[in-house]
């Protein structure tokens, strides 16, 4: 197994290696499904270990020779985000299982971050003023990403952890393996909001805040942002219906 440690954790390599060896049998499971996330104690520090599923046959070869693994990208992207003062759990290490020709399972280890809620929870807020406040703060956070030439491709409801800090909010990105780093044009910026919510009123607030920040035409910002949101939702629902049909025929 190839293991790469963050500089701050190289002196804890032996303990990290043991955590990886114990992954299947120990640790507290936080999430299971395609990928598994568990939390472990690293010399008094809580860390999350994400085990990515074994890729399909083609990607076994792609990740072995031609492309960085999801774990490697998560690690390097986390280091880059922190260097640009963008919140994300501190990276600890990543590991890859592979032989001379194919790639197996990979693991990403980072700090366990305590948070108050995610973007998904905002819609449930009963306090409309607080809802608007966090949506505007989130929009400013996203604008900052765009200005730093960061396109977070998985900018979706569960992938931003939010902490309340006095009268303000702190935002932390997770699930980092899909990102682009480039100058974003108007349409790319608007499309980056498409996965977040189908709630039109929430989109209106975010569009208004983005227009205020940029001095762009508010109606154009909203119509473009809302158009991409509807397009994404339609694709999502079509895919969901198709999965139901496939499950029916399998029965």
N, C-alpha and C positions, 0 to 999 in steps of 0.2 A: 504494500500500500504506500502510495506517495502522500506525504503530509507536508503542508506548508504552514508555518506559524507566523503570526504577526510578530513584529520585533519585540513588542512589550510582553509577549508570552513565550518566547523561546526558552526561558529558564524553567518553564512548566511543561516542557515537551513530554516528559515521562508520564505525568498525570493525564495530559490530553490524549496520549496514546492509549492509556488504560481506559479512558471514557469511551473511545472509539471501539476498543475490544469488547467492552461491556454493553454496547448499544442495544443489541437485540434482547438482552436479558434484564437490564437494569434501566434506571431513569424513570421519571414521571412523564407519561404521555400527555402532550398538550393538543396534538392534532394527529389524525390518522386518515389515510385515504391513498391517493396516488403517491403522496410523499408523507413521511412520518416526522413529527417534531417532538423531541423529548427534552426535558430540562435535567441538568446534572449540577452537582456541586464541584467547582474547580477551586480547591484550596480556599473555601469560604466565599467564593463568588459564584452566583447562579449564572449558568450559561445554557443557551438553547443549542441543540444539535439537530439539524435538519438533514434527514436522509432522503436523497432524491431516488426515485424509482429507477430500476435498471432500464436503460433506453432500448428502443427497438433495434433490430438487427442493423439497419442502415446507420442509425445514430451511434451504435456501438463502434463503428469504424470511423464515423465523422468525428466523434469526440476523442477518439484515440489518436487521430493523426491531423485533423484539419481545423478543428474548432475547440475553443476553451469550453470546459464542462460548465454546467449550471452552477456548481459549487465554486469553481474558480472565478467565474464571472461575478457571483455574489460577493466574494471576498474582495476582489479588486475594485468593484464598483463601490462597495462600502468604504474602502480606503479613500477612493476619489471623492465621494460625497462629503466625507468628513473634512477632507482637505479644502473643500469649497464651502465649508460651514453649513452644510445641509444635514439635518438630523437623521440618524440611523443608528441602530444598536452597534456597539463597537465590535469589529471583527476580531476573532481570536485565532482561527485556523480553518483550513479546508483540507479534505483528504479525497483521494481517488483510488479506486480498485481497478486495476487493469492488468492484462497480460501482454504478450508481445504483439498481438494483433487486434484485440477487441477491448472495449471499455466496459466496466461493470457499474457498480454503485458508487455514488459520491456523497460527501458529507460537508456541510457548512456549519461552523461553530461561531456563535456570536454571543454577546452579553444578553442576558434575560432582562427585558425592559418592562418596568411597571408603568401602566398607563391608565387613563380614566375612561376613555371610550375611543371608538374608531369613527370614521366618516359615516359608516352604515347606521350608527346610532343617532345621528343628528336629526333625522326625520322624526324620531320618536319624542324629541324634546317638547315638553308642554309649554315651556317659557319661550314665546316667539322672539323676544328680544335677544335671549341667549342664542337661539338658533341662528338668527341673522348675524349676530356678532361672530360666531365661530365660522359661519360660511364666508364671511368677508375676510376673516383672518386666513382661512384656508385658501381663498382666492389669491391673497397677497403672497402666501407661501408658494403657490403654484406659479404665479407670475415670476417670483424670484428664481424658481427652477428654470423657467423659460429664458430669463435674462442671462442665466449662467450656462445656457446652451445644453440643458439637460432635458431629455425627453424620456419620461418614465412611462414605458409602454404598458405597464400593468397598474396604471393610475386608476384603481378600482376601489370600491367601498371598504374592503377589509385590509387594504395595504398601506393605510396611513394611520399610525397610532397617535393619539392626541392626549396631551397632558394639560391640565389646567394649572396655570402659573399666575397666581394673584388674579389680576383683571385681564390677563392675556392667555394665549395658548401656545404650546410647543408641539411641533409636528415631527414625526419620525417615519421614514419610509422603510418598509420591509418587503420581502419577496423581490429581490433586486436583480434577478438574472436577465431581465429583458430591458435594456436601456439603449438609447442612442445619445451621442454627444455631438451636437451640431447646431448651427443657427436655425431657429424655427421661424417660419413665416406665419402670417395671420391664420391661415386655414389649419396649419399643423398645431398651432396653439389652441385653437378652438376645438379641434378634434380630440385633444388631450383630455377634455372634460367629458367625453362621450360615455365612458363606462361608469361614471359616478352615481348617477341617479336618474330615474325617469320622471321625477317630481318637477313639474314645470315651474312652480313657484320658487323652488330652490335654485333652479337654473337661472331664473330672472335675477335673483339676488347676486349670484356669482357673475353673471353677465354685466350687471350694473357696476359692480366693484371693479371688474377688469376694465370696463370702459372709463371709469373714473381715473384709474391708475395710468392708463395709456392715452387718455383724451381721444380715444377712438369713438366713432359713432355708436351709441348704445344699441340702437335698433339693429344695426348690422352685426354687432357682437352677439346679441341675443339670438337673432335668426340663424346665424351660422352655428353657434353653440348648440342650439336646440335642434337644428337640422341634423347635425352629426349624432346627437343623442337619440333621436328617433330612428335614424338609420341603424345604429348599433342595437337598439332594442328590438327592431324588426328582425334583424339577423339572429339575435339571441333567441327570440321566440320561435323562429323557423327551425333553428337547431334543436330546441327543446321538443317541438312537435315531432321532428324526425326521429329523435331518440325514443320517444314514446311508441312510435310506429314500429321501430326496429325491435323494441322489447316485446311488443305484441306478437310480432311474427316469430320471435324466438320461442314464445310459449307454445 
